[in-house]
């Protein structure tokens, strides 16, 4: 569905409902299927509590298509309602496909549009009850993409007047309005104004702004964002142009990482998009001024004017030649039709290092899921990509085998430098023995200007040592450290030195990469070093496949920390000399490291 921020979710309580949701997706509807565990065989994601899941999806802003009775949806969501302009769409769809009813978010949430699309795929009629939609075939408070209603607070009374028999006068032209069944009359008491200008509306006058105005920006490196923002706001006000008519902020790709460009776009609620010099040079003949200085620096004869003109197409025109401040330039152009600012030019590339946690959706954070859902491309070791419980619709998967970490990172950075939104998927936490360090190292040592213009975000995840600690009890209750036993990148002499230091310091130690198919001796050497400083019965936790099928937690004394009990999918946590194991009355065992509260008890 165009214009939806998040994909709709089919919530199925039976396998028949899930099959219908999947069938609609196969027919081209963009969405995901969530199914009730124990009742649905296959879906994109399972849930246990129907009410809790519906409320969570609603709070997250997902359009909901409930393959269930409308009563379930009403009872589940009545306490969650905020405002009709902000609530997401909620629809009830009969699991046999015989009826679809929009319940909430008919206009602002696009529930009516979703209902019409689903009905068309099913060969039925949507059960729409909104009076304006039924009589006039239009929703004035939900204009199509590229249009903004300036005074939505007046839409209800305006529509009431129409339903009561008032006529409406259309000022200017807009095909989506003219093709409706609105009662147009040049002498109408009501009026609809179509203009990019900043004009007032009322309960008798609706104002629609087409997103036809483009703003081109050029600036010096590290120009103050306030300077650019103030200049743009001043020019818009002086020219009488509504901010809601601005389709986007545009500039040269050399400024893709310039904070000032992104901040002005943010204040206007639009995207910042970029063109390379060869694209901008196509507008040379339409520039009001051609600068040799700018050409020498950028490869084109003007940035602000060319960047404003390019997205407007051949019929667009410059409405404000470039004007300068001390460190920036700004120009404006206008197109003959609304512009989709999300596809014109290229955005700044985004690379997000996403930590899945040890494995399983329960240990993947909402932030990580958000980044995975928002990505255009996902890069990672095949096993990690398999663990991503998301909809792959519209996403490109880039698989790499284990051991090709440098190639994996370079590929992810290169994709982001092309303006794509890339998630580099890691297990655990990306900053702990994972890809984050390598990404920044490559950005540091590689002389590639386009790489350095990307935006990089590190999204943390639950690390294996945290997962092991949580499963075991609280072994990390006091000072601890982590040591990788892999000598693939670090000489064993250095690892051995760190082992002696950690053992002497009496840290709880988490061993990453404890063994591999060909590397078995390091864990044995580590045991020998630790036994010089810790009791033989010091508790050791061997955690395998944390958070995934086949998870296994084993407690052994330090003397039995041997390679035959450990594999590549294990993390090993060795307690300090103070770490203890306790057994509960029902036989459950826990390991914890006291922090020193016994001293306080003794004082009491």
C-alpha positions in Angstrom: 0.0 0.0 0.0 1.5 3.4 -1.0 1.9 5.8 1.8 1.8 3.3 4.6 4.7 3.7 7.0 4.6 0.1 8.2 3.4 -3.0 6.3 -0.1 -4.3 7.3 -0.2 -7.4 9.5 -2.7 -10.2 9.0 -3.5 -11.6 12.5 -4.8 -15.1 12.1 -6.3 -17.2 14.8 -6.8 -20.3 12.7 -4.9 -22.0 9.9 -7.6 -21.2 7.4 -7.2 -17.5 8.2 -3.4 -17.7 7.9 -3.8 -19.4 4.5 -6.0 -16.6 3.3 -3.5 -14.0 4.4 -0.7 -15.8 2.6 -2.9 -16.1 -0.5 -3.5 -12.4 -0.6 0.2 -11.7 -0.2 0.9 -14.1 -3.1 -1.6 -12.1 -5.1 0.5 -8.9 -4.6 -0.7 -7.4 -1.3 2.2 -6.2 0.8 1.9 -7.5 4.3 2.9 -10.2 6.9 1.0 -13.0 8.5 1.1 -13.4 12.3 -0.5 -16.7 13.6 -1.7 -17.9 17.0 0.8 -20.5 18.2 -0.8 -24.0 18.4 -3.5 -23.1 16.0 -1.6 -22.0 12.9 0.9 -24.2 11.2 3.0 -21.7 9.1 3.3 -17.9 9.2 5.8 -15.1 9.4 5.6 -14.9 13.2 3.8 -16.7 16.0 2.2 -15.2 19.1 0.7 -16.7 22.2 -1.6 -14.0 23.6 -4.1 -12.6 21.0 -5.1 -9.5 23.0 -1.6 -8.6 23.9 -0.4 -9.1 20.3 -3.1 -6.9 18.8 -2.4 -4.2 21.3 1.3 -4.3 20.7 0.9 -4.1 16.9 -1.6 -1.2 17.3 0.8 0.7 19.6 3.6 0.1 17.0 1.4 1.7 14.3 1.0 -1.4 12.2 -2.2 -1.6 10.1 -4.0 -4.6 11.4 -6.2 -7.0 9.3 -7.8 -9.3 11.8 -8.8 -12.7 10.4 -11.3 -13.0 13.2 -14.6 -11.5 14.4 -14.9 -7.7 14.7 -15.8 -8.2 18.3 -12.4 -9.6 19.2 -10.7 -6.6 17.6 -13.0 -4.1 19.3 -12.6 -5.6 22.7 -8.8 -5.8 22.3 -8.2 -2.3 21.0 -10.9 -0.1 22.6 -8.6 0.8 25.5 -5.8 1.7 23.0 -7.6 4.4 20.9 -5.9 7.8 20.8 -7.2 9.9 17.9 -8.7 9.1 14.5 -5.9 11.1 12.8 -3.2 9.0 14.4 -4.7 5.6 15.1 -3.5 2.9 12.5 -6.0 1.1 10.3 -7.9 -1.8 11.8 -10.0 -4.1 9.6 -11.9 -7.3 10.1 -11.6 -9.9 7.3 -13.7 -13.0 7.3 -11.4 -16.0 7.1 -13.3 -17.4 4.2 -12.8 -14.1 2.3 -16.5 -13.3 2.1 -16.3 -9.9 3.8 -13.8 -7.1 4.7 -14.9 -4.3 7.1 -12.7 -1.3 8.0 -13.2 -0.6 11.7 -10.7 2.1 12.6 -8.5 4.6 10.7 -10.8 4.7 7.7 -9.2 7.8 6.3 -6.0 8.8 8.0 -5.0 5.2 8.6 -6.1 4.2 5.1 -8.3 1.4 6.3 -10.9 2.2 3.6 -8.2 2.0 0.9 -6.8 -1.2 2.3 -10.4 -2.6 2.3 -10.9 -1.7 -1.3 -7.6 -3.3 -2.4 -8.3 -6.5 -0.5 -11.9 -6.6 -1.8 -10.6 -6.3 -5.4 -8.2 -9.2 -4.9 -11.0 -11.3 -3.4 -13.6 -10.3 -6.0 -16.0 -8.9 -3.4 -17.3 -5.5 -2.3 -15.6 -3.7 0.7 -18.1 -3.0 3.5 -17.3 0.7 3.8 -19.7 2.7 6.0 -18.1 6.2 5.8 -20.8 8.5 4.4 -18.5 10.7 2.4 -16.8 7.8 0.7 -20.1 6.2 -0.2 -21.8 9.3 -1.6 -18.8 11.2 -3.2 -16.3 8.5 -3.8 -13.6 10.5 -2.0 -12.1 11.1 1.4 -11.2 14.7 1.7 -9.3 14.2 4.9 -7.1 11.5 3.3 -5.8 13.0 0.0 -3.6 10.8 -2.2 0.1 10.7 -1.9 1.8 14.0 -2.9 -1.1 16.1 -1.5 -1.6 17.6 2.0 -4.7 19.0 3.5 -3.7 22.3 5.2 -6.7 22.5 7.6 -7.7 18.9 8.5 -9.5 20.2 11.6 -12.1 21.7 9.3 -12.7 18.6 7.2 -15.5 17.1 9.4 -17.7 20.2 9.3 -16.9 20.8 5.6 -18.1 17.2 4.8 -21.2 17.6 7.0 -22.1 20.7 4.9 -21.7 18.7 1.7 -23.8 15.8 3.0 -26.5 18.4 3.9 -26.7 19.5 0.3 -24.1 22.4 -0.1 -22.3 22.9 -3.4 -18.6 23.3 -3.7 -16.5 25.6 -5.9 -13.1 24.2 -7.1 -10.3 26.8 -7.4 -7.6 25.6 -9.7 -7.3 22.0 -10.9 -6.6 18.6 -9.4 -7.6 15.4 -11.3 -8.3 13.3 -8.1 -10.8 16.0 -7.0 -12.4 16.5 -10.4 -12.9 12.7 -10.9 -14.9 12.4 -7.7 -18.6 12.8 -7.3 -18.3 16.0 -5.3 -21.2 18.5 -6.1 -19.1 21.1 -8.0 -20.7 24.4 -8.8 -19.0 27.7 -9.6 -21.4 29.5 -7.3 -21.0 27.0 -4.5 -21.0 28.2 -0.9 -18.1 25.9 -0.1 -14.7 26.1 -1.8 -11.7 23.9 -2.3 -8.4 25.7 -3.0 -5.5 23.9 -4.7 -2.3 25.9 -4.3 1.4 25.7 -3.1 0.9 29.1 -1.5 0.5 29.5 2.3 -3.2 30.5 2.5 -5.8 30.2 5.2 -8.6 27.7 5.2 -11.8 27.5 7.2 -14.8 25.2 7.8 -16.1 26.5 4.4 -12.8 26.4 2.6 -10.5 23.5 2.4 -6.9 24.1 1.2 -4.9 21.4 -0.5 -1.2 21.8 -1.1 0.4 19.7 -3.9 4.0 18.7 -3.1 5.4 20.5 -6.2 8.1 22.7 -4.7 11.7 21.6 -4.5 14.5 23.3 -2.6 18.1 23.0 -3.7 20.8 23.6 -1.1 24.5 24.1 -1.3 26.8 24.9 1.6 30.3 24.8 2.8 31.6 21.9 4.8 30.3 22.0 8.5 28.1 24.9 7.8 25.8 25.7 10.7 22.5 23.9 10.4 20.8 27.0 11.9 22.1 29.2 9.1 20.6 27.0 6.4 17.3 26.4 8.3 16.8 30.1 9.0 17.5 31.0 5.4 15.1 28.4 4.0 12.4 29.4 6.4 12.9 33.1 5.5 12.7 32.5 1.8 9.5 30.3 2.1 7.8 33.0 4.2 8.9 35.8 1.9 7.7 34.0 -1.2 4.5 32.9 0.5 5.1 29.2 -0.1 3.6 26.7 2.3 6.1 24.3 4.0 3.6 21.6 3.3 4.1 22.0 -0.5 7.8 21.2 -0.2 8.6 17.8 -1.8 12.1 17.5 -0.6 15.6 19.0 0.0 18.1 18.3 -2.8 21.8 18.7 -3.1 25.0 17.2 -4.6 26.1 13.8 -3.4 29.3 15.4 -1.9 26.9 16.8 0.8 25.2 13.5 1.6 26.8 13.5 5.0 26.4 17.2 5.7 24.4 17.8 8.9 23.0 21.1 7.8 21.3 19.5 4.7 19.7 16.8 6.8 18.6 19.1 9.6 16.7 21.5 7.2 15.0 18.5 5.7 14.1 17.2 9.1 12.6 20.6 10.2 10.4 20.5 7.1 9.4 16.8 7.5 10.8 15.8 4.1 13.7 13.7 2.8 17.1 14.9 1.8 18.1 13.5 -1.6 21.2 13.8 -3.6 22.5 13.8 -7.2 26.0 13.3 -8.5 27.7 16.0 -10.6 27.0 14.3 -13.9 23.2 14.4 -13.2 23.3 18.0 -12.0 25.2 19.0 -15.2 22.2 18.1 -17.2 20.5 21.3 -15.9 23.4 23.6 -16.9 21.4 25.4 -19.6 18.6 26.2 -17.2 20.9 27.8 -14.6 20.6 31.5 -14.0 24.3 31.7 -13.2 27.1 29.3 -14.2 30.1 29.3 -11.9 33.5 28.2 -12.9 34.6 28.1 -9.3 31.8 25.7 -8.4 32.7 23.6 -11.4 36.3 23.2 -10.3 35.2 22.1 -6.9 32.2 19.9 -7.7 32.2 19.0 -11.4 29.0 21.0 -12.2 28.3 24.7 -12.7 25.8 25.1 -9.9 24.5 23.0 -7.1 21.5 24.8 -5.5 19.6 25.6 -8.8 20.5 22.4 -10.6 19.5 20.3 -7.5 16.1 22.1 -7.3 15.4 21.8 -11.0 16.4 18.2 -11.6 13.5 16.5 -9.7 10.9 18.7 -11.4 11.6 17.3 -14.8 11.7 19.1 -18.2 8.5 21.0 -17.5 9.6 22.3 -14.1 10.7 25.8 -13.7 13.0 27.8 -11.4 10.8 30.0 -9.2 13.6 31.4 -7.0 17.2 31.7 -8.4 19.9 30.9 -5.9 20.3 33.3 -3.0 23.3 33.2 -0.7 24.1 33.5 3.0 27.6 33.6 4.3 28.2 29.9 3.9 25.2 28.5 2.0 23.0 28.9 -1.1 19.4 28.1 -1.7 17.2 27.9 -4.8 13.6 26.8 -5.4 11.8 25.2 -8.4 8.3 24.0 -9.0 7.0 21.0 -11.0 3.7 20.7 -12.8 2.6 17.7 -10.8 3.4 16.4 -7.2 6.8 14.9 -6.7 7.6 11.8 -4.7 10.5 13.0 -2.6 11.2 9.5 -1.5 12.3 8.3 -5.0 13.8 11.5 -6.6 17.6 11.4 -6.4 19.4 9.1 -4.0 19.3 9.2 -0.2 22.3 9.2 2.1 23.2 5.5 2.5 22.6 3.9 5.9 24.5 1.0 7.4 23.1 -0.5 10.5 25.0 -3.1 12.4 22.2 -5.2 13.9 22.7 -7.5 16.8 20.2 -10.4 16.9 21.2 -11.6 20.3 22.2 -15.3 20.8 19.2 -16.4 18.7 15.4 -16.5 18.6 13.0 -13.7 18.3 12.5 -13.4 22.0 16.0 -12.1 22.4 16.0 -9.7 19.5 15.2 -6.2 20.5 12.4 -4.1 19.0 15.0 -1.7 17.8 16.8 -4.5 15.9 13.6 -5.7 14.4 12.7 -2.1 13.3 16.1 -1.8 11.5 15.7 -5.2 9.9 12.2 -4.3 8.7 13.4 -0.9 7.3 16.4 -2.3 5.4 16.5 -2.6 1.7 19.4 -5.1 1.8 20.5 -7.5 4.5 24.1 -8.8 4.6 25.4 -11.5 6.8 26.6 -15.0 7.4 23.8 -17.3 6.1 23.0 -18.8 9.5 22.4 -15.3 10.9 20.2 -14.3 8.0 18.1 -17.4 8.5 17.5 -16.3 12.1 15.9 -13.0 11.0 12.2 -13.4 11.6 11.0 -10.7 9.3 9.1 -10.3 6.0 11.6 -10.5 3.1 9.2 -8.8 0.7 11.1 -6.2 -1.2 14.5 -7.0 0.5 17.6 -8.3 -1.1 19.6 -11.0 0.8 23.4 -11.1 0.6 24.7 -14.3 2.0 28.4 -14.8 3.0 30.0 -18.0 4.3 31.8 -18.1 7.7 35.4 -16.7 7.4 34.7 -14.0 4.8 34.2 -11.2 7.3 36.2 -8.6 5.4 34.4 -9.2 2.1 31.1 -9.2 4.0 31.8 -5.8 5.6 33.1 -4.2 2.4 30.1 -5.4 0.5 27.7 -3.9 3.1 29.6 -0.6 3.1 29.6 -0.5 -0.7 25.8 -1.1 -0.8 25.2 1.7 1.7 27.5 4.1 -0.4 25.0 3.6 -3.2 22.2 5.1 -1.1 20.7 1.9 0.1 19.6 1.1 3.7 21.6 -1.9 4.7 21.5 -4.1 7.8 24.7 -6.0 8.5 23.4 -8.8 10.6 25.4 -10.1 13.5 24.7 -12.6 16.3 24.9 -11.4 19.8 26.1 -7.8 20.0 27.7 -6.4 16.9 30.3 -4.6 19.0 31.5 -7.7 20.9 33.7 -10.0 18.7 31.6 -9.1 15.7 31.4 -6.7 12.7 31.2 -3.3 14.3 34.9 -2.9 14.9 35.8 -4.2 11.4 33.3 -1.7 9.8 35.0 1.3 11.5 38.4 -0.1 10.7 37.6 -0.3 7.0 36.2 3.2 7.1 39.4 4.3 8.8 41.9 2.7 6.5 40.1 2.7 3.1 40.5 5.8 0.9 37.0 5.9 -0.5 35.2 9.2 -0.2 31.8 7.7 -0.9 32.2 5.2 1.9 32.9 7.9 4.4 29.6 9.7 3.5 27.3 7.0 4.7 25.5 7.0 8.0 26.5 4.3 10.4 24.4 3.0 13.4 25.3 0.3 15.8 22.2 -1.5 17.2 23.1 -3.5 20.3 22.0 -7.0 21.0 22.1 -9.4 23.9 25.6 -10.9 23.9 26.2 -14.6 24.4 27.8 -14.0 27.8 24.6 -12.1 28.9 22.4 -15.0 27.7 24.5 -17.6 29.4 24.6 -15.5 32.6 20.8 -15.1 32.6 20.2 -18.8 32.0 22.6 -19.8 34.7 21.6 -17.3 37.4 24.0 -14.4 38.1 27.6 -15.4 37.5 28.4 -11.8 36.2 27.3 -10.3 39.5 30.8 -8.9 40.1 33.8 -7.9 37.9 34.2 -10.0 34.7 36.0 -9.9 31.4 35.8 -11.7 28.0 38.6 -13.4 26.2 38.5 -14.9 22.7 40.5 -18.1 22.4 40.8 -17.9 18.7 44.3 -17.3 17.5 43.3 -16.8 13.9 43.7 -13.0 14.2 45.5 -12.7 17.6 48.8 -14.5 18.4 48.5 -17.2 21.1 51.3 -15.4 23.0 49.0 -12.4 23.5 46.0 -14.5 24.4 48.1 -16.4 27.0 49.3 -13.2 28.5 45.7 -12.0 28.9 44.7 -15.4 30.5 47.4 -15.1 33.1 46.3 -11.5 33.9 42.6 -12.3 34.1 43.3 -15.4 36.3 45.5 -13.4 38.7 42.9 -10.6 38.8 40.2 -13.2 39.8 37.8 -12.0 37.1 34.8 -14.1 36.1 35.8 -14.9 32.5 33.6 -15.5 29.5 35.5 -17.5 26.7 34.3 -16.7 23.2 35.5 -19.0 20.3 36.6 -21.6 22.9 37.1 -24.4 20.3 36.8 -25.0 16.6 36.9 -28.1 14.3 40.7 -27.8 14.2 41.5 -25.9 17.4 41.1 -27.9 20.6 44.2 -27.2 22.7 43.5 -23.6 23.7 40.7 -24.4 26.1 42.9 -27.0 27.7 45.7 -24.5 28.1 43.3 -22.0 29.6 42.1 -24.6 32.2 45.7 -25.2 33.3 46.4 -21.5 33.7 43.2 -20.9 35.7 43.8 -23.9 38.0 46.9 -22.1 39.2 44.7 -19.4 40.8 41.3 -21.0 41.3 39.9 -23.9 43.2 39.4 -27.2 41.4 35.6 -27.0 41.9 35.3 -23.5 40.6 31.9 -23.5 38.7 32.0 -23.4 34.9 29.0 -22.8 32.6 29.0 -24.3 29.1 26.1 -22.7 27.2 25.3 -24.0 23.7 22.8 -22.7 21.1 21.5 -20.1 23.5 18.0 -18.9 22.6 17.7 -21.4 19.8 16.4 -25.0 19.3 18.8 -27.4 20.9 19.8 -25.0 23.7 21.8 -26.7 26.4 23.3 -25.5 29.6 25.9 -27.6 31.5 27.6 -26.9 34.8 31.0 -28.5 35.4 33.8 -27.9 37.8 36.9 -26.3 36.4 38.8 -29.6 36.3 36.2 -30.9 33.8 36.4 -27.9 31.4 37.6 -30.0 28.5 37.3 -29.7 24.7 35.1 -32.7 24.3 32.3 -31.0 26.1 32.4 -27.8 24.0 31.8 -26.9 20.4 31.8 -23.9 18.0 28.3 -22.9 19.1 29.3 -22.6 22.8 30.3 -19.8 25.1 32.1 -20.8 28.3 31.8 -18.8 31.5 34.3 -19.5 34.3 33.5 -18.3 37.8 35.9 -16.4 40.1 37.2 -17.9 43.4 34.0 -16.4 45.0 31.5 -17.8 42.5 29.1 -20.3 44.0 26.6 -23.0 42.9 23.4 -23.5 44.8 20.7 -26.1 44.5 17.0 -25.3 45.1 14.7 -27.7 46.9 13.2 -28.8 43.5 16.6 -29.7 42.2 17.2 -26.7 40.1 20.8 -25.4 40.1 22.0 -21.8 39.8 25.4 -20.1 39.7 26.0 -16.7 41.1 29.0 -14.4 42.0 28.4 -12.4 45.2 29.2 -8.7 45.1 29.9 -8.2 48.8 26.5 -7.6 50.4 27.4 -10.1 53.2 29.5 -7.4 54.8 26.4 -5.2 55.1 24.4 -8.1 56.6 27.2 -8.7 59.2 27.1 -5.0 60.1 23.4 -5.1 60.6 
